[in-house]
Amino acid sequence: MIQVEGLIKDYGARRALHSISFDANQGEIVGFLGPNGAGKTTTMRILTGYMPPTDGKATVAGYDVVDESLEVRRRVGYLPETVPLYNDMTALEYLKFMADLRRIPQSEDRAYETLEQVNLQDRANSYIGNFSKGMRQRVGLAQALIHRPEVLILDEPTIGLDPAQVVEIRNVIKEIGKDRTVLLSTHILSEAQNMCDRVLIINKGSIVAEDTPENLQSRLVGSQRVVLRVRGDSDGLSETIKKVKGTRNVEAKQDDSVEFEFSSGQDIRPQVAKAIIQAGYELIEMRPIGMSLEEIFLELTSDNNTSEKKTS
């Protein structure tokens, strides 16, 4: 449903997208991961017809985003990072207004139906200005769904939400993604792991990896990170851990814990535990921790030949 081939975008002398290519299929939720400024929003604006590319080709639902922009807009639902809402309208009034703009028959019925889809039917007559951040995001998602689009493009859909609100939005997106194509951007790796069938990692305008969330974390990182705590004084603990063969990136934290890494194919935690106990420490915790997106990027960009790191 989405096909991108050699997409380039220049802002004056600065190149924001470096000939990126990817696709997203019907019934698939694809995560677009990257730090701020990586090119996620630029790509989404091109795919939704908000701006043209400098070069390359992109089609959505079979229509070219440049030559057939109006047809693309009819088939795409877009949730921008900043949701365009009118605080002096009720949720129902706003969605009816959006439906009328799209010339949808029986717009009020469609507005009610869409509010039910995002679990806001009980607040249909409440003013948007009184809504929480999570409820506003759901209204924004509703406006993206009002015309029953084939493709849904969501820019940071859970940004600024509390944990309960994140779960609500996540569940709605999962349900929507069963029969639509969903492309969502995020800089939070856990969001992709919880929602997406496949993820694309973009860094400095280039796609540096593509795979399932699980495969990316295991294949790209290639190491396990562990946090360790002892009871009482932890002076010298880092030095003790560094002496164990196979440990690397040993780092003492301000909360008196120590973090270290080892290769995924060689579990050295028993040796570390033995060395700590023999050194007179009382071990109270040793658990694995997930690698952050930033750490994964360091793994991906440590080799200048990033094309060798791509997966499919």
C-alpha positions as CSV (number, residue, x, y, z in Angstrom):
1,M,0.0,0.0,0.0
2,I,3.0,2.3,0.5
3,Q,6.0,2.1,-1.8
4,V,9.0,4.4,-1.7
5,E,11.9,4.3,-4.1
6,G,14.9,6.5,-3.9
7,L,13.2,9.3,-2.1
8,I,15.3,12.5,-1.7
9,K,14.4,15.7,0.0
10,D,16.6,18.8,0.1
11,Y,16.1,21.9,2.2
12,G,18.4,24.3,0.4
13,A,21.9,23.0,0.8
14,R,20.9,20.5,3.4
15,R,19.8,17.0,2.4
16,A,17.2,15.7,4.8
17,L,16.5,12.4,3.0
18,H,19.2,10.4,1.2
19,S,17.5,8.2,-1.4
20,I,15.5,6.1,0.9
21,S,13.4,3.1,-0.2
22,F,10.9,0.9,1.7
23,D,7.3,-0.5,1.6
24,A,4.4,-1.2,3.9
25,N,1.6,-3.7,3.1
26,Q,-2.0,-4.0,4.0
27,G,-2.7,-5.3,7.4
28,E,0.8,-4.4,8.6
29,I,1.9,-1.9,11.2
30,V,5.3,-0.5,10.3
31,G,7.3,1.6,12.8
32,F,9.5,4.4,11.6
33,L,12.1,4.8,14.3
34,G,14.8,7.4,14.7
35,P,16.0,10.3,16.8
36,N,14.6,13.8,16.4
37,G,15.7,15.3,13.1
38,A,16.4,11.9,11.5
39,G,13.8,12.5,8.6
40,K,10.7,10.7,9.9
41,T,8.3,13.7,9.8
42,T,9.7,14.8,6.4
43,T,9.0,11.4,4.9
44,M,5.5,11.4,6.3
45,R,4.7,14.9,5.0
46,I,5.8,13.7,1.5
47,L,3.6,10.6,1.8
48,T,0.6,12.6,2.8
49,G,1.0,15.2,0.0
50,Y,2.0,18.1,2.3
51,M,5.2,18.6,0.5
52,P,6.9,17.3,-2.7
53,P,10.1,15.3,-2.7
54,T,13.2,16.7,-4.5
55,D,13.6,13.4,-6.3
56,G,12.5,9.8,-6.2
57,K,9.1,8.2,-6.3
58,A,6.5,7.4,-3.7
59,T,3.0,5.8,-4.1
60,V,0.3,5.3,-1.6
61,A,-2.6,2.9,-2.4
62,G,-1.2,2.8,-5.9
63,Y,-1.3,6.6,-6.5
64,D,1.7,8.8,-7.0
65,V,2.1,11.4,-4.2
66,V,3.1,14.1,-6.7
67,D,1.1,13.4,-9.8
68,E,-2.0,12.1,-8.1
69,S,-1.8,14.0,-4.8
70,L,-5.6,14.4,-4.4
71,E,-6.2,10.7,-4.8
72,V,-3.6,10.0,-2.2
73,R,-5.2,12.4,0.3
74,R,-8.5,10.7,-0.2
75,R,-7.0,7.4,0.9
76,V,-4.7,8.5,3.7
77,G,-5.5,9.4,7.3
78,Y,-2.9,11.6,8.9
79,L,-2.2,12.3,12.5
80,P,0.5,14.9,12.8
81,E,2.7,15.3,15.9
82,T,0.7,18.5,16.8
83,V,-3.0,17.6,16.5
84,P,-5.1,20.4,14.8
85,L,-8.1,20.7,17.1
86,Y,-10.7,23.4,17.9
87,N,-11.1,23.8,21.6
88,D,-14.5,25.5,21.4
89,M,-16.0,22.6,19.5
90,T,-17.4,19.4,21.1
91,A,-15.8,16.2,19.9
92,L,-18.9,15.4,17.8
93,E,-19.1,18.9,16.3
94,Y,-15.4,18.7,15.3
95,L,-15.7,15.3,13.7
96,K,-18.9,16.2,11.9
97,F,-17.1,19.3,10.6
98,M,-14.2,17.2,9.4
99,A,-16.6,14.7,7.7
100,D,-18.4,17.6,6.0
101,L,-15.1,18.9,4.6
102,R,-14.5,15.5,3.1
103,R,-18.2,15.5,1.8
104,I,-19.0,12.3,3.6
105,P,-22.7,11.5,3.5
106,Q,-24.6,11.3,6.8
107,S,-21.6,13.0,8.5
108,E,-23.1,13.0,12.0
109,D,-23.7,9.3,11.9
110,R,-20.1,8.8,10.7
111,A,-18.8,11.1,13.5
112,Y,-20.6,9.0,16.1
113,E,-19.3,5.8,14.6
114,T,-15.7,7.0,14.6
115,L,-16.0,8.2,18.2
116,E,-17.0,4.7,19.2
117,Q,-14.0,3.3,17.3
118,V,-11.6,5.4,19.5
119,N,-13.7,4.8,22.7
120,L,-14.9,8.4,23.1
121,Q,-18.6,8.0,22.5
122,D,-19.4,8.9,26.1
123,R,-17.7,12.3,25.6
124,A,-19.3,13.2,22.3
125,N,-20.8,16.4,23.6
126,S,-17.9,17.5,25.7
127,Y,-15.8,20.4,24.6
128,I,-12.3,19.5,23.3
129,G,-10.8,22.3,25.3
130,N,-11.6,20.3,28.5
131,F,-10.0,17.1,27.3
132,S,-6.9,15.5,28.6
133,K,-3.8,15.0,26.4
134,G,-4.8,11.4,25.9
135,M,-8.4,12.2,24.9
136,R,-7.1,14.9,22.5
137,Q,-4.9,12.3,20.8
138,R,-7.9,10.0,20.4
139,V,-9.9,12.9,18.8
140,G,-6.9,13.5,16.5
141,L,-6.9,9.8,15.7
142,A,-10.6,9.9,15.0
143,Q,-10.2,12.7,12.5
144,A,-7.6,10.6,10.7
145,L,-10.1,7.7,10.5
146,I,-13.3,9.7,9.7
147,H,-13.1,8.9,6.0
148,R,-12.2,5.2,6.5
149,P,-8.8,5.5,4.8
150,E,-6.9,2.6,3.4
151,V,-3.6,3.9,4.8
152,L,-3.0,5.5,8.2
153,I,0.1,7.6,8.9
154,L,0.8,8.6,12.5
155,D,3.5,10.9,13.6
156,E,4.5,10.2,17.2
157,P,1.0,9.1,18.3
158,T,1.9,8.5,21.9
159,I,4.1,11.5,22.6
160,G,3.4,13.3,25.9
161,L,1.0,10.7,27.1
162,D,1.0,9.0,30.6
163,P,1.4,5.2,30.7
164,A,-2.3,4.5,30.9
165,Q,-3.1,6.8,27.9
166,V,-0.3,5.1,26.0
167,V,-1.9,1.7,26.5
168,E,-5.3,3.1,25.3
169,I,-3.8,4.6,22.1
170,R,-1.7,1.5,21.5
171,N,-4.7,-0.8,21.7
172,V,-6.7,1.4,19.3
173,I,-3.9,1.4,16.7
174,K,-3.4,-2.4,17.0
175,E,-7.1,-2.9,16.2
176,I,-7.0,-0.4,13.3
177,G,-3.9,-2.1,11.9
178,K,-5.7,-5.4,11.4
179,D,-7.2,-4.4,8.0
180,R,-5.3,-1.2,7.1
181,T,-1.7,-0.2,6.4
182,V,-0.3,1.8,9.3
183,L,3.0,3.7,9.3
184,L,3.8,5.3,12.6
185,S,6.9,7.2,13.7
186,T,8.4,7.1,17.1
187,H,11.8,7.6,18.8
188,I,10.8,5.1,21.6
189,L,12.0,1.5,20.8
190,S,9.5,0.0,23.3
191,E,6.6,1.5,21.3
192,A,7.8,-0.3,18.2
193,Q,8.2,-3.6,20.1
194,N,4.7,-3.4,21.5
195,M,2.8,-2.3,18.3
196,C,4.7,-3.0,15.1
197,D,5.1,-6.0,12.9
198,R,8.2,-4.5,11.3
199,V,10.4,-1.5,11.9
200,L,12.5,0.8,9.8
201,I,15.4,2.7,11.6
202,I,16.3,6.0,10.0
203,N,19.4,8.0,11.0
204,K,20.5,11.3,9.4
205,G,18.1,10.8,6.5
206,S,19.1,7.2,5.6
207,I,17.5,3.9,6.5
208,V,20.1,2.0,8.3
209,A,18.1,-1.1,9.2
210,E,14.8,-2.9,8.6
211,D,13.5,-6.0,10.3
212,T,11.1,-7.2,13.0
213,P,11.6,-5.5,16.4
214,E,12.9,-8.7,18.0
215,N,15.4,-9.5,15.2
216,L,16.7,-5.9,15.2
217,Q,17.5,-5.9,18.9
218,S,19.2,-9.3,18.8
219,R,21.0,-9.0,15.4
220,L,22.0,-5.4,15.5
221,V,23.1,-5.0,19.1
222,G,24.8,-8.4,19.4
223,S,25.3,-7.9,23.2
224,Q,23.5,-8.1,26.5
225,R,23.5,-5.3,29.0
226,V,23.1,-6.1,32.7
227,V,22.6,-3.9,35.8
228,L,24.1,-5.2,39.1
229,R,23.7,-4.1,42.7
230,V,25.3,-5.2,46.0
231,R,24.3,-4.5,49.5
232,G,26.2,-1.7,51.3
233,D,29.4,-0.1,50.1
234,S,30.0,-0.6,46.3
235,D,33.5,1.0,46.2
236,G,35.7,-0.9,43.8
237,L,32.8,-2.9,42.4
238,S,33.4,-1.7,38.8
239,E,37.1,-2.7,39.0
240,T,36.1,-6.2,40.2
241,I,33.7,-6.6,37.2
242,K,36.3,-5.3,34.7
243,K,38.6,-8.1,35.7
244,V,36.1,-10.8,34.5
245,K,37.0,-11.8,31.0
246,G,34.3,-10.9,28.4
247,T,32.9,-7.9,30.2
248,R,32.9,-4.5,28.5
249,N,31.5,-1.0,28.9
250,V,31.5,-1.3,32.7
251,E,29.9,1.9,34.1
252,A,29.2,2.9,37.7
253,K,25.8,4.7,38.1
254,Q,24.8,7.4,40.6
255,D,22.4,5.0,42.4
256,D,25.4,2.8,43.3
257,S,24.5,0.2,40.7
258,V,26.9,-0.9,38.0
259,E,26.1,-1.7,34.3
260,F,28.1,-3.8,32.0
261,E,27.8,-5.6,28.7
262,F,28.9,-9.0,27.3
263,S,28.4,-10.8,23.9
264,S,25.0,-12.4,23.4
265,G,26.7,-15.7,22.5
266,Q,28.6,-16.0,25.8
267,D,26.7,-15.6,29.0
268,I,29.3,-14.7,31.7
269,R,26.9,-13.7,34.5
270,P,27.9,-16.8,36.6
271,Q,31.5,-15.8,36.4
272,V,30.7,-12.2,37.3
273,A,28.6,-13.3,40.3
274,K,31.4,-15.6,41.5
275,A,34.0,-12.8,41.3
276,I,31.8,-10.4,43.2
277,I,31.1,-12.8,46.0
278,Q,34.8,-13.8,46.3
279,A,35.6,-10.1,46.5
280,G,33.5,-9.9,49.7
281,Y,30.4,-8.2,48.2
282,E,26.8,-9.3,48.9
283,L,25.0,-9.6,45.6
284,I,21.4,-8.5,45.8
285,E,20.4,-7.9,42.1
286,M,21.7,-8.8,38.6
287,R,19.2,-8.5,35.8
288,P,19.3,-7.8,32.0
289,I,18.2,-4.5,30.7
290,G,17.1,-3.6,27.2
291,M,19.3,-1.6,24.9
292,S,18.1,1.9,24.3
293,L,17.4,3.1,20.7
294,E,20.4,5.4,21.0
295,E,22.6,2.5,21.9
296,I,21.3,0.6,18.9
297,F,22.1,3.6,16.7
298,L,25.7,3.5,18.0
299,E,25.9,-0.1,17.0
300,L,24.5,0.7,13.5
301,T,26.7,3.8,12.9
302,S,30.0,2.4,14.2
303,D,30.7,1.0,10.8
304,N,30.8,3.6,8.0
305,N,29.6,0.9,5.5
306,T,26.0,0.9,6.9
307,S,24.7,-1.0,3.9
308,E,26.3,-4.1,5.2
309,K,24.3,-3.7,8.4
310,K,20.9,-3.7,6.6
311,T,18.6,-6.6,7.1
312,S,15.5,-7.6,5.3
